[in-house]
Amino acid sequence: MLVDPTQLLDDCERAWREAGEPGVGSAEPAAAVRTALVLEALVAYRLLADHSDLPRDTVFARWPACAVHTVALTDGPQLPRLVAEAHARVLAARPDLGSHGAAPESADEWSRAAHEAARSLGWTWHPPTTADRSVTPSRGATSAPEVRLGPGAGSVLLTLPGEPDAGDWQLSADGEVFAALPPYWVLPGPVRRVEATDPTGTTHVSAIVDPDDALLAFGTDGHRIPPDEPLPAAEICLLHAGTLQTEGADAGLVELPTPYGWNGWTLSRVTLTGVTRVRAAAAVPGNWLDVAAGRPLGWEGGATLPWITGDDGAPVWHRPPALRLPRRAGEPDARLWQAEVRRPGHEEPLARQTGAPGALLDPWKDIPRPLLGPYEILVHRVGSRRTRRLAAFLAEGITAAPTAEWRQLAAHGGLAPARLTLGAGGPVAPSQRVLAFSPYEIAKGLALGDGIRRFAVEARIPHSEVRLELGGHPLTWSIRPLDIDAADLAGESALTVRLPEQAVVVTPLLALVVEGATLLTLRPERRTRTRRGDLRYSLAALADTMRDCGKAEIRLLVAGGEHPCRNRAHPAHHGGRRTRRRRTTDAGAAPPG
């Protein structure tokens, strides 16, 4: 019996979206057969898209879960061979598809596209590729893992020192067992502790959540502030259960999106200047965390590239920062501090300096140039064994300039195309000078090198996105147009649009447009605790009008023009399963016969 490729991909897309992220381990025989068929169908549609002068990635955008699960189940080392074999089989069956000068398939392109597809679905899965491993910094597995905020504060990570080919880390999170590869593991949610055993058999214990505090503190660069130390009187991020309470002064608070798996918790960016104590409402009664009265340990000065991050989401410093040593109120100058700079996983320090409490040091002055890659700074009092650790990823002299500070949603789905131009003011150079982002590309990988070493980094330009809320339950953020049925609007439904702060100086309106005519406009809800630039619109007011419309569009009217959310609203359910996440554009070609 012949299989309709479109039906196969649609069925698998639905099943894999419901199943969620790919698991670890080999596929069952039936799943392996299905994956091989999906792989061949995706290759066929990419050739058809190429034949119709459409971007090949349109196919991955239409079936993102198929892209992710196919790449995951084929196993990294086998992917190039399997893609090439599927490409050859399709061309043998349809020679006409090769007449258009079809280019061969690239396994690296499939891996990158699968990574983007996972991001668009709100998944944290990342494909291991040969290219990634060739530029990953050489690190031993001797350092202890560390907890930090992931890229865009979208997850909480446990960094895993070492290289992926050194072997799996065995993790136990409150008794639940996992296997993971460096450079990091995404915490599935709030756990008390994680026992991490590295490939050499050494076990490291990381305390994550103390139920007495119900709060984790992170610096603005994502590193965790040790729970047994006072919080700095500066801008930091707090992940907390329940509302945040302060004494001494009100904390300037901005609520950020909740990290993956931490439902019921809140991530807030706060300014603790003038605050003396902080607590989470879910903490043990009377349990407060003190705010330091003196100077906290941290970076000062320097400059990071807002569009470039390291492999674990750490910022990339193109102008190295200075190190401010900690100082508590009344602390004497005679109690010296020592700072050592090392490469992660290496015991031998590259440089060592000593300073008085509160002093500003240049930790890089005695390190050979160029400064490139990850470094860690271990700070301790002279004569004390207790060490505090800071990390920094440096790429001295690198510059980056985007064509736009923020990518808006495009009229036909995806994001407005953009470019990021990189330059070099010294021996450190990027692997690509210009990075072009197509509508469905959120991030791109590249390498920074000095002719001897190469390190993997990631480039992304901030972007707009939308999120649908049905029955009071928010779905995932998306850059695709959303299909909305009128029946969904009658309940507790809403649309949240994320925009740059500049776009909300004048309050944008949400418009219901039918055949070019605006029938209704809505204003966003007023909320006291929300991320600036996030606008939430209740959609219940559109329900009655939508029942009388065959098809309508919801558009956002912003200062200076129209912001095309491209949300397609339908009056009724047409049969089949409703797509409640944004649908991708059709590839514009019939399935292969």
VENTANOR-V190234 format. One record per helix or strand of 3 or more residues. SS is the DSSP state (2 for helix, 1 for strand). FROM is the first residue (numbers start at 1). TO is the last residue. If there is no record, write none. Layout:
BEGIN
ss={SS/SS}
from={FROM/FROM}
to={TO/TO}
END
This chain:
BEGIN
ss={2/2/2/2/2/2/2/2/1/2/1/2/1/1/1/1/1/1/1/1/1/1/1/1/1/1/1/1/1/1/1/1/1/1/1/1/1/1/1/2/1/2/1/1/1/2/1/1}
from={5/29/57/64/76/95/107/130/146/151/156/164/169/176/184/193/203/215/235/244/252/265/277/289/298/303/315/322/337/351/372/388/398/418/434/443/454/465/483/486/494/501/509/517/534/540/551/561}
to={19/51/62/73/93/98/120/135/149/153/159/166/173/180/186/197/207/218/241/247/256/271/280/291/300/310/319/324/342/355/381/395/402/424/437/449/460/470/485/489/498/504/514/523/538/547/558/570}
END
